[in-house]
């Protein structure tokens, strides 16, 4: 199964509460944090919620 490398590139300060909660549930705590997640529809939806705060790359 494909995996996604998610990097937080912008701060959550000033964002809505649901965006802050989404970053936390992805495992991102601060700028430049990186997590690798399975490519599932749930994760894609979370990334779509905070797409302006993160960058996403596909990894093997």
C-alpha positions as CSV (number, residue, x, y, z in Angstrom):
1,X,0.0,0.0,0.0
2,X,1.2,3.5,-0.8
3,X,2.4,5.8,1.9
4,X,2.3,9.6,2.3
5,X,5.0,11.7,3.8
6,X,3.2,14.7,5.4
7,X,5.3,17.8,6.4
8,X,3.9,20.7,8.3
9,X,5.1,23.9,6.5
10,X,3.0,26.6,8.2
11,X,2.0,27.4,11.7
12,X,-1.4,26.5,13.1
13,X,-1.6,29.8,15.0
14,X,-4.7,31.7,13.9
15,X,-6.2,28.6,12.3
16,X,-9.7,27.2,13.2
17,X,-10.0,24.7,16.0
18,X,-10.8,21.9,13.6
19,X,-7.6,22.5,11.7
20,X,-5.6,22.5,14.9
21,X,-7.2,19.3,16.0
22,X,-6.6,17.7,12.5
23,X,-2.9,18.6,12.7
24,X,-2.7,17.0,16.1
25,X,-4.4,13.8,15.0
26,X,-2.1,13.5,12.1
27,X,0.8,13.6,14.6
28,X,2.1,17.1,13.7
29,X,3.0,19.3,16.6
30,X,5.2,22.0,15.2
31,X,6.5,23.5,11.9
32,X,8.8,21.1,10.0
33,X,7.5,18.0,11.7
34,X,7.2,15.0,9.3
35,X,5.0,11.9,9.6
36,X,4.5,9.0,7.3
37,X,1.0,7.7,7.0
38,X,-0.8,5.0,5.0
39,X,-2.6,6.3,1.9
40,X,-6.2,5.9,3.0
41,X,-9.3,7.9,2.4
42,X,-9.5,9.1,6.0
43,X,-6.0,10.4,5.9
44,X,-6.6,12.1,2.5
45,X,-9.6,13.9,4.0
46,X,-7.6,15.1,7.0
47,X,-4.9,16.4,4.6
48,X,-7.5,18.2,2.5
49,X,-8.7,20.0,5.7
50,X,-5.2,21.4,6.3
51,X,-3.8,21.4,2.7
52,X,-2.7,25.0,3.1
53,X,-0.5,24.1,6.1
54,X,1.2,21.0,4.9
55,X,3.0,19.5,1.9
56,X,2.5,15.9,0.9
57,X,4.8,13.5,-1.0
58,X,4.2,9.8,-1.9
59,X,6.9,7.4,-0.7
60,X,7.5,3.7,-1.2
